[in-house]
Amino acid sequence: MKTRAGSLVMVAVLCSLGAASLVGWIGLASAAGYPDKPLSMIVAFAPGGGTDVAARVIAEYVKSHLGQSIAVENKPGAGGQIGFTALAKARPDGYTIGFLNVPSILLIKMLRPEATYKMEDFTPIANIQLDPVMLTVKPDSPFKTMKEFVDYAKQNPGKLNVAGDGPQTNNHLQAVIMEKGLAIKVNFVSYNGSGPAITALLGGQVDAAVPSLSPAVPHVEAGRMRALALFDTERFPGLSSVPTIQEATGVAVPSIGASMRGIAVPKGVPEERVKVLEEAFAKLVKDPKFIAKAKEMAVPIKYLDSKQFQGFLTSAEKELAGYADLLKK
């Protein structure tokens, strides 16, 4: 009798919990033990570029806060469209995360009707990095200063070949904003990331390149490239001899081509798993070892939590509307 009575009491208790409690139990079950296997991180650009450099540093140091390793998976092509689409269509189980590169991911959606992803297909986790663009040349280039570069470009419109991520990426945008601001014309040559663009410059295939800061710094420090200007309002502490574009030219060229790089997951990942990821990346940006490594690798940190990152994405889309036409063919 006691066993039967106890069973009836248990049933009554479970029923009294109601649907709301059961939903909570389901949520806890989805978070319990997560993650229990390695994750993959989609990077929409080639190895050696700014996003790839940041991704590998982040993956190495976030694993101690997440409890699992993260494998970087490069999916370059079409200025990031291939990788962004792959992330949007990934299984929403929390085991595939990836980078959202702003403004590239927004520009593609604005300029390419065939793009199949929507910004609503992503759940932002956190922004980690802000990476401005530089204009660089080889050490044996005849251009020793940005002024010399600009003067030649004005006298020879369209003759200088400038490599960068593209087409229709943040680097491409920065190049066309530079053209407009400085009243020059160059021939932009698209590559699948700053890494390949740098390789093209080092190989003498182009006259200059506009890579992101982080992959360019090691080459500048080693003397393999000369940086003529940084598209930012302040000099980068690690390369304090490189002038800002305004210092170098006297013109305040907007630095809207700087790349904000944040982590996101496909829409539909259980909220409890999203929270696990949010907490891990919040801890990462406070990790002294990560901060030191990021500084060493010239990975500028710019942390935004999930709500701040979502707000930035919304405002950036509005701001970019005034520049997108510059990239239309």
C-alpha atoms as one frame of an Amber mdcrd trajectory, in Angstrom:
protein
   0.000   0.000   0.000   2.812   2.426   0.904   4.514   1.847  -2.443   1.281
   2.453  -4.348   0.481   5.552  -2.275   3.971   6.910  -2.844   3.613   6.405
  -6.592   0.305   8.266  -6.618   1.833  11.143  -4.692   4.716  11.344  -7.181
   2.304  11.420 -10.108   0.357  14.208  -8.451   3.520  16.210  -7.877   4.637
  15.816 -11.479   1.251  16.880 -12.782   1.253  19.941 -10.543   4.479  21.162
 -12.059   2.593  22.171 -15.207   3.745  22.763 -18.740   6.060  25.652 -17.820
   8.122  23.497 -15.482   8.331  20.715 -18.015   9.668  23.186 -20.568  12.291
  24.180 -18.005  13.228  20.527 -17.499  13.622  20.105 -21.252  15.880  23.151
 -21.353  18.057  21.827 -18.572  18.297  18.487 -20.334  19.474  20.212 -23.530
  22.238  22.029 -21.628  23.259  19.121 -19.401  26.588  17.776 -20.532  26.943
  20.332 -23.336  29.347  20.389 -24.976  30.349  16.734 -24.762  32.328  16.645
 -28.016  34.532  19.030 -30.039  32.973  21.953 -31.913  33.711  23.266 -35.388
  34.204  26.963 -36.166  33.412  28.120 -39.709  35.689  30.833 -41.089  34.437
  32.320 -44.357  37.920  33.273 -45.557  41.164  31.529 -46.473  43.950  30.488
 -44.077  46.400  33.228 -43.198  43.873  36.081 -43.279  42.718  38.251 -40.398
  39.688  36.127 -39.528  41.709  32.927 -39.691  44.427  34.361 -37.429  41.829
  35.491 -34.886  39.910  32.211 -35.098  42.921  30.060 -34.309  43.952  32.175
 -31.330  40.386  32.215 -30.006  39.901  28.470 -30.531  43.093  27.697 -28.632
  42.195  29.736 -25.547  38.420  29.365 -25.286  38.625  25.590 -24.936  39.613
  25.865 -21.268  36.431  27.867 -20.628  34.227  25.677 -22.813  35.600  22.288
 -21.854  36.013  21.151 -25.462  38.352  21.851 -28.363  37.265  23.775 -31.462
  38.382  22.858 -34.988  38.687  25.795 -37.386  37.022  25.024 -40.721  37.889
  27.405 -43.563  35.150  27.807 -46.193  36.410  30.655 -48.407  34.897  31.952
 -51.600  32.681  34.691 -53.054  33.918  37.262 -50.557  32.663  35.229 -47.605
  29.264  34.253 -48.997  30.061  30.530 -49.076  31.109  30.401 -45.441  28.300
  32.613 -44.163  25.754  30.462 -45.999  27.267  27.280 -44.570  26.936  28.653
 -41.037  23.333  29.739 -41.608  22.405  26.265 -42.859  24.377  24.276 -40.268
  22.575  21.968 -37.859  21.392  24.089 -34.900  22.738  21.839 -32.169  25.432
  24.153 -30.797  28.318  22.168 -32.214  28.852  24.439 -35.224  29.769  28.036
 -34.521  31.295  30.591 -36.847  32.411  34.125 -37.495  30.193  36.953 -38.658
  32.399  39.495 -40.434  30.910  42.968 -40.460  30.532  44.745 -42.852  31.187
  41.890 -45.322  28.222  39.750 -44.294  25.886  42.763 -44.586  27.294  44.001
 -47.890  26.819  40.620 -49.543  23.178  40.535 -48.509  22.629  44.105 -49.730
  24.351  43.661 -53.087  23.599  40.069 -54.102  19.966  39.076 -54.526  21.081
  35.467 -54.971  22.481  35.254 -51.432  20.304  32.729 -49.603  21.051  33.612
 -45.975  19.280  36.260 -43.895  20.655  37.987 -40.811  17.755  36.423 -38.914
  19.353  33.024 -39.642  22.043  33.727 -37.023  22.056  34.005 -33.236  24.886
  36.314 -32.119  27.053  35.104 -29.235  29.685  37.841 -28.853  31.884  40.153
 -30.864  35.568  39.573 -30.164  37.653  41.694 -32.506  37.839  44.967 -34.422
  40.445  44.845 -37.200  41.184  47.971 -39.278  42.607  47.932 -42.810  46.120
  48.987 -43.883  47.585  49.998 -47.221  50.843  48.121 -47.782  53.521  47.748
 -50.451  56.680  45.676 -50.880  59.917  46.998 -49.330  61.379  47.638 -52.785
  58.298  49.584 -53.938  59.000  53.055 -55.337  56.328  54.346 -52.931  57.925
  55.280 -49.620  54.965  57.294 -48.350  51.212  57.424 -48.816  51.571  60.815
 -50.470  53.790  59.316 -53.176  51.233  56.543 -53.715  48.374  59.040 -54.016
  50.292  61.373 -56.320  51.110  58.514 -58.702  47.534  57.208 -58.626  46.189
  60.639 -59.536  48.562  60.922 -62.486  47.932  57.314 -63.593  44.267  56.479
 -62.882  43.491  52.758 -62.848  47.098  51.695 -63.359  47.917  50.562 -59.813
  46.745  47.035 -58.957  45.653  46.748 -55.325  44.932  43.335 -53.786  42.426
  42.608 -51.039  39.620  40.372 -49.784  36.817  40.441 -52.253  34.683  41.108
 -53.967  32.264  43.264 -51.951  33.991  42.794 -48.593  35.172  45.182 -45.900
  38.595  45.484 -47.561  37.035  46.152 -50.945  34.763  48.746 -49.336  37.730
  50.443 -47.685  39.519  50.591 -51.036  36.616  52.303 -52.803  36.101  54.709
 -49.901  39.806  55.522 -50.188  39.368  56.186 -53.904  36.446  58.505 -53.261
  38.062  60.331 -50.352  41.421  60.848 -52.045  40.050  61.402 -55.570  42.094
  58.560 -57.065  41.348  55.444 -59.121  43.030  52.058 -58.614  42.353  48.576
 -59.975  41.098  46.425 -57.092  42.051  42.746 -57.454  39.941  40.318 -55.391
  41.351  37.398 -53.404  39.761  34.930 -50.959  41.113  36.665 -47.879  43.906
  38.920 -46.688  46.287  35.949 -46.596  46.150  35.304 -50.367  46.192  39.072
 -51.012  49.400  39.401 -49.006  50.889  36.448 -50.874  50.088  38.169 -54.164
  51.823  41.334 -53.004  54.904  39.486 -51.780  55.029  37.629 -55.088  55.020
  40.855 -57.081  51.652  40.157 -58.709  50.193  43.507 -57.563  51.484  46.963
 -56.669  49.872  47.220 -53.237  47.460  45.463 -50.901  44.805  46.483 -48.386
  44.901  43.636 -45.850  43.433  43.686 -42.384  45.833  44.735 -39.654  46.276
  41.431 -37.822  47.667  39.317 -40.711  49.755  42.233 -41.995  51.622  43.050
 -38.787  54.021  40.056 -38.813  55.076  40.856 -42.397  55.554  44.542 -41.622
  57.565  43.762 -38.496  59.740  41.304 -40.425  60.408  43.859 -43.161  58.610
  41.886 -45.865  56.043  44.666 -46.355  55.966  48.424 -45.869  52.815  49.927
 -44.368  51.996  53.334 -45.818  48.872  54.122 -43.788  46.357  52.690 -41.336
  42.655  53.336 -41.950  41.819  54.265 -38.385  41.564  57.366 -36.215  44.489
  56.305 -34.017  47.824  54.622 -34.628  48.172  50.974 -33.697  50.413  50.663
 -30.592  52.313  47.717 -32.047  53.203  49.712 -35.192  53.425  53.230 -33.838
  55.525  54.434 -36.789  52.686  53.787 -39.253  50.564  56.939 -39.679  46.798
  57.031 -39.816  45.310  57.821 -43.209  44.515  61.375 -42.087  48.060  61.921
 -40.839  49.464  60.561 -44.090  47.206  62.464 -46.499  45.485  65.246 -44.580
  42.129  63.678 -45.481  39.829  62.042 -42.918  38.981  58.959 -44.996  36.245
  57.035 -43.095  37.471  53.761 -41.605  34.165  51.959 -42.130  36.045  49.088
 -43.794  37.373  47.955 -40.415  36.201  44.400 -39.756  34.161  43.575 -36.678
  34.520  39.847 -36.091  32.031  38.114 -33.858  30.880  34.617 -33.002  27.421
  33.331 -33.890  25.481  30.091 -34.205  22.665  29.096 -36.567  19.190  30.159
 -35.487  17.450  27.472 -33.467  20.243  26.437 -31.104  18.624  25.799 -27.684
  18.784  28.867 -25.465  20.580  26.993 -22.696  23.391  26.027 -25.070  23.602
  29.603 -26.330  24.106  30.715 -22.720  26.927  28.221 -22.264  28.679  29.710
 -25.296  28.037  33.287 -24.171  29.570  32.585 -20.775  32.619  30.871 -22.273
  33.431  33.776 -24.607  32.790  36.336 -21.842  35.404  34.527 -19.760  37.770
  34.295 -22.732  38.122  38.059 -23.189  39.104  38.407 -19.510  41.649  35.579
 -19.675  45.144  37.100 -19.131  46.770  34.405 -21.276  44.404  35.108 -24.172
  44.864  38.865 -23.829  48.651  38.452 -23.932  48.519  36.137 -26.949  46.097
  38.415 -28.788  48.469  41.328 -28.253  51.399  39.252 -29.463  49.481  38.228
 -32.601  48.193  41.777 -33.248  44.575  40.728 -32.732  42.814  43.892 -31.453
  40.102  42.964 -28.942  36.670  44.593 -29.073  34.207  42.666 -26.916  30.455
  43.048 -27.227  28.056  40.690 -25.477  25.214  39.083 -27.417  22.751  41.970
 -26.958  25.367  44.609 -27.770  26.505  42.635 -30.813  22.941  42.329 -32.082
  22.475  46.067 -31.623  25.682  46.747 -33.530  24.569  44.535 -36.416  21.300
  46.447 -36.664  22.947  49.882 -36.609  25.747  48.832 -38.989  23.228  47.693
 -41.578  21.643  51.154 -41.571  25.013  52.929 -41.766  26.248  50.769 -44.640
  23.230  51.605 -46.776  24.934  54.863 -47.691  28.095  53.140 -48.917  26.863
  49.946 -50.574  26.322  51.639 -53.938  30.082  52.233 -54.170  30.571  48.495
 -54.626  27.935  47.942 -57.278  29.392  46.841 -60.588
